[in-house]
Amino acid sequence: MIIAIGVISLVQHVGTITINENYVVEIGDSTLYTIPAPANTTQHMKIVGDSFDLKLASPGDGLQIPLTSYKKEKQLDWTHKEDGDTRIQIQNTGNTQLDITGILVRS
């Protein structure tokens, strides 16, 4: 039974890789991330810094965050509802660099 579950999971996510990512966004800079992934893959991103603006759009009726300002920290956990790209735009509006970490599944 355990082997069958593993095989089903492998077949569902053939062609995907999980990446641990770490980025820095300097004061005043912005960055755009595109995360291509199949349906039903979970994503995680954490942003830490003084202040920043964030906009996120995931495929279909998945997680949508209109342009919003944050201070200190924002943790994002979402699941791709369908195949496609999540697009995340981050603008550093604070007085310190932003540290961004993520565990992202990509196709």
C-alpha positions in Angstrom: 0.0 0.0 0.0 2.8 2.5 0.9 4.5 1.7 -2.4 1.3 2.3 -4.3 0.9 5.7 -2.7 4.4 6.6 -3.6 4.0 5.6 -7.2 0.7 7.6 -7.5 2.4 10.7 -6.1 5.4 10.2 -8.5 3.1 9.8 -11.5 1.1 12.9 -10.5 4.2 15.1 -10.2 6.4 13.7 -13.0 8.5 16.5 -14.3 8.4 18.6 -11.2 11.3 19.6 -8.9 11.3 21.1 -5.4 13.7 24.0 -5.0 14.8 25.7 -1.8 15.4 29.3 -2.8 16.9 32.2 -1.0 16.9 35.8 -2.4 17.8 39.3 -1.3 16.0 42.4 -2.6 18.0 45.6 -1.9 16.5 48.8 -0.6 14.3 50.4 -3.3 14.6 47.5 -5.7 11.8 45.3 -7.0 11.6 41.8 -8.3 9.2 39.6 -10.2 9.0 35.8 -9.7 7.3 33.4 -12.0 6.7 30.0 -10.6 5.4 27.5 -13.3 3.9 24.5 -11.6 1.3 21.8 -12.1 -2.1 21.5 -10.3 -2.1 20.5 -6.7 1.4 21.4 -5.9 2.0 23.3 -2.6 4.2 26.4 -2.5 5.8 28.3 0.4 7.5 31.7 0.6 8.5 33.9 3.5 9.5 37.5 3.1 11.3 39.4 5.9 12.3 43.0 6.0 11.3 46.5 7.1 8.5 47.1 4.7 7.5 46.0 1.2 4.7 45.9 -1.4 3.5 42.5 -2.7 1.2 41.4 -5.5 0.5 37.7 -6.2 -1.6 36.0 -8.8 -1.8 32.2 -9.0 -3.5 30.2 -11.7 -7.3 29.9 -12.0 -9.2 30.7 -8.8 -6.1 30.1 -6.6 -4.5 32.6 -4.2 -4.8 36.2 -5.4 -3.3 39.1 -3.4 -3.9 42.6 -4.9 -1.0 45.1 -4.4 -0.7 45.3 -0.6 1.8 46.8 1.7 3.4 44.8 4.5 5.8 45.4 7.4 8.3 43.0 9.0 7.2 39.6 7.7 4.8 37.9 5.4 4.5 34.1 5.1 2.7 32.7 2.0 1.5 29.1 1.7 -0.7 28.2 -1.2 -1.6 25.3 -3.6 -1.8 25.7 -7.3 -5.4 25.0 -8.2 -4.6 24.3 -11.8 -1.5 24.0 -14.1 0.1 27.4 -14.8 2.3 30.2 -13.4 2.1 32.0 -10.2 3.4 35.6 -10.6 4.7 37.4 -7.5 5.8 41.1 -7.6 7.7 42.4 -4.6 8.9 46.0 -4.1 11.2 46.8 -1.2 9.9 50.1 0.3 11.8 49.9 3.6 15.2 50.9 5.0 16.6 47.3 5.1 17.1 44.6 2.5 14.4 42.0 2.1 15.3 38.3 2.7 13.1 35.9 0.8 13.1 32.2 1.3 10.9 29.6 -0.4 10.2 26.0 -0.9 8.8 25.9 -4.4 7.6 23.1 -6.6 8.3 23.9 -10.3 7.5 22.0 -13.5 
